Amino acid sequence: MQREQEKELQALNKEGDYDKKIAELNEELRKQKEQLRKLQAKYREEEKNMKHQHEQLVMLEERCRKMVTLIKEKKKER
């Protein structure tokens, strides 16, 4: 098994494909890291938006509770 890997590695080195393959893999890694950074930024922005929406929802629910209470009080006055 070890010998087979060594032979393959030597064959790659002889053909000059090894350096080319490393360069290709490094480029792919760079692209994937950039894509990861973009996705993380998008995720942070969406988290921020969801937090804001949640805060708005909580505020509106509180307003609704207050309005229901006021309506009940007005009905009692009649």
NUZA-630898 format. One record per residue (C-alpha): residue in three letters; x negated, y negated, z; residue number from 1. Coordinates in nm, 4 decimals. Each point is the difference from the previous one (the first is absolute). Layout:
residues N
<site residuo="Ala" u="X" v="Y" w="Z" num="NUM"/>
...
This chain:
residues 78
<site residuo="Met" u="0.0000" v="0.0000" w="0.0000" num="1"/>
<site residuo="Gln" u="-0.2788" v="-0.2403" w="0.0988" num="2"/>
<site residuo="Arg" u="-0.1978" v="0.0847" w="-0.3145" num="3"/>
<site residuo="Glu" u="0.3002" v="-0.0636" w="-0.2224" num="4"/>
<site residuo="Gln" u="0.0465" v="-0.3440" w="0.1509" num="5"/>
<site residuo="Glu" u="-0.3687" v="-0.0778" w="-0.0409" num="6"/>
<site residuo="Lys" u="0.0094" v="0.1105" w="-0.3632" num="7"/>
<site residuo="Glu" u="0.3037" v="-0.2162" w="-0.0676" num="8"/>
<site residuo="Leu" u="-0.1619" v="-0.2966" w="0.1722" num="9"/>
<site residuo="Gln" u="-0.3182" v="0.0470" w="-0.2037" num="10"/>
<site residuo="Ala" u="0.2028" v="0.0265" w="-0.3179" num="11"/>
<site residuo="Leu" u="0.1777" v="-0.3252" w="0.0831" num="12"/>
<site residuo="Asn" u="-0.3295" v="-0.1718" w="0.0781" num="13"/>
<site residuo="Lys" u="-0.1552" v="0.1230" w="-0.3231" num="14"/>
<site residuo="Glu" u="0.2851" v="-0.1304" w="-0.2055" num="15"/>
<site residuo="Gly" u="0.0074" v="-0.3327" w="0.1799" num="16"/>
<site residuo="Asp" u="0.3667" v="0.0518" w="0.0769" num="17"/>
<site residuo="Tyr" u="-0.0603" v="0.0020" w="0.3731" num="18"/>
<site residuo="Asp" u="-0.0809" v="-0.3710" w="0.0184" num="19"/>
<site residuo="Lys" u="0.2870" v="-0.0771" w="-0.2346" num="20"/>
<site residuo="Lys" u="0.2384" v="0.2060" w="0.2146" num="21"/>
<site residuo="Ile" u="-0.1150" v="-0.1798" w="0.3162" num="22"/>
<site residuo="Ala" u="0.0574" v="-0.3366" w="-0.1675" num="23"/>
<site residuo="Glu" u="0.3483" v="0.1087" w="-0.1121" num="24"/>
<site residuo="Leu" u="0.0879" v="0.1220" w="0.3485" num="25"/>
<site residuo="Asn" u="-0.1297" v="-0.3220" w="0.1568" num="26"/>
<site residuo="Glu" u="0.2131" v="-0.2031" w="-0.2405" num="27"/>
<site residuo="Glu" u="0.3057" v="0.2118" w="0.0803" num="28"/>
<site residuo="Leu" u="-0.0668" v="-0.0447" w="0.3708" num="29"/>
<site residuo="Arg" u="-0.0258" v="-0.3770" w="-0.0447" num="30"/>
<site residuo="Lys" u="0.3316" v="-0.0077" w="-0.1866" num="31"/>
<site residuo="Gln" u="0.1726" v="0.2142" w="0.2621" num="32"/>
<site residuo="Lys" u="-0.1286" v="-0.2209" w="0.2811" num="33"/>
<site residuo="Glu" u="0.1319" v="-0.3087" w="-0.1794" num="34"/>
<site residuo="Gln" u="0.3377" v="0.1664" w="-0.0487" num="35"/>
<site residuo="Leu" u="0.0040" v="0.0950" w="0.3689" num="36"/>
<site residuo="Arg" u="-0.0689" v="-0.3620" w="0.1013" num="37"/>
<site residuo="Lys" u="0.2862" v="-0.1196" w="-0.2201" num="38"/>
<site residuo="Leu" u="0.2396" v="0.2584" w="0.1424" num="39"/>
<site residuo="Gln" u="-0.1006" v="-0.0887" w="0.3554" num="40"/>
<site residuo="Ala" u="0.0613" v="-0.3691" w="-0.0691" num="41"/>
<site residuo="Lys" u="0.3397" v="0.0825" w="-0.1505" num="42"/>
<site residuo="Tyr" u="0.0826" v="0.2153" w="0.3016" num="43"/>
<site residuo="Arg" u="-0.0918" v="-0.2812" w="0.2421" num="44"/>
<site residuo="Glu" u="0.2174" v="-0.2444" w="-0.1957" num="45"/>
<site residuo="Glu" u="0.2955" v="0.2390" w="0.0024" num="46"/>
<site residuo="Glu" u="-0.0430" v="0.0596" w="0.3738" num="47"/>
<site residuo="Lys" u="0.0025" v="-0.3765" w="0.0539" num="48"/>
<site residuo="Asn" u="0.3182" v="-0.0359" w="-0.2085" num="49"/>
<site residuo="Met" u="0.1744" v="0.2849" w="0.1822" num="50"/>
<site residuo="Lys" u="-0.0878" v="-0.1544" w="0.3364" num="51"/>
<site residuo="His" u="0.1472" v="-0.3320" w="-0.1117" num="52"/>
<site residuo="Gln" u="0.3152" v="0.1712" w="-0.1264" num="53"/>
<site residuo="His" u="0.0354" v="0.1874" w="0.3276" num="54"/>
<site residuo="Glu" u="-0.0303" v="-0.3236" w="0.1965" num="55"/>
<site residuo="Gln" u="0.2676" v="-0.1576" w="-0.2195" num="56"/>
<site residuo="Leu" u="0.2263" v="0.3017" w="0.0499" num="57"/>
<site residuo="Val" u="-0.0378" v="-0.0153" w="0.3776" num="58"/>
<site residuo="Met" u="0.0787" v="-0.3720" w="-0.0051" num="59"/>
<site residuo="Leu" u="0.3119" v="0.0531" w="-0.2119" num="60"/>
<site residuo="Glu" u="0.1192" v="0.2846" w="0.2209" num="61"/>
<site residuo="Glu" u="-0.0337" v="-0.2258" w="0.3031" num="62"/>
<site residuo="Arg" u="0.1966" v="-0.2724" w="-0.1781" num="63"/>
<site residuo="Cys" u="0.2744" v="0.2497" w="-0.0826" num="64"/>
<site residuo="Arg" u="0.0210" v="0.1126" w="0.3631" num="65"/>
<site residuo="Lys" u="0.0321" v="-0.3609" w="0.1146" num="66"/>
<site residuo="Met" u="0.2690" v="-0.0694" w="-0.2589" num="67"/>
<site residuo="Val" u="0.1967" v="0.3085" w="0.1030" num="68"/>
<site residuo="Thr" u="-0.0211" v="-0.1136" w="0.3612" num="69"/>
<site residuo="Leu" u="0.1227" v="-0.3487" w="-0.0944" num="70"/>
<site residuo="Ile" u="0.2876" v="0.1457" w="-0.2015" num="71"/>
<site residuo="Lys" u="0.1062" v="0.2173" w="0.2936" num="72"/>
<site residuo="Glu" u="-0.0140" v="-0.2996" w="0.2344" num="73"/>
<site residuo="Lys" u="0.2111" v="-0.2109" w="-0.2373" num="74"/>
<site residuo="Lys" u="0.2584" v="0.2788" w="-0.0264" num="75"/>
<site residuo="Lys" u="0.0236" v="0.0193" w="0.3799" num="76"/>
<site residuo="Glu" u="0.0663" v="-0.3748" w="0.0193" num="77"/>
<site residuo="Arg" u="0.3109" v="0.0321" w="-0.2136" num="78"/>
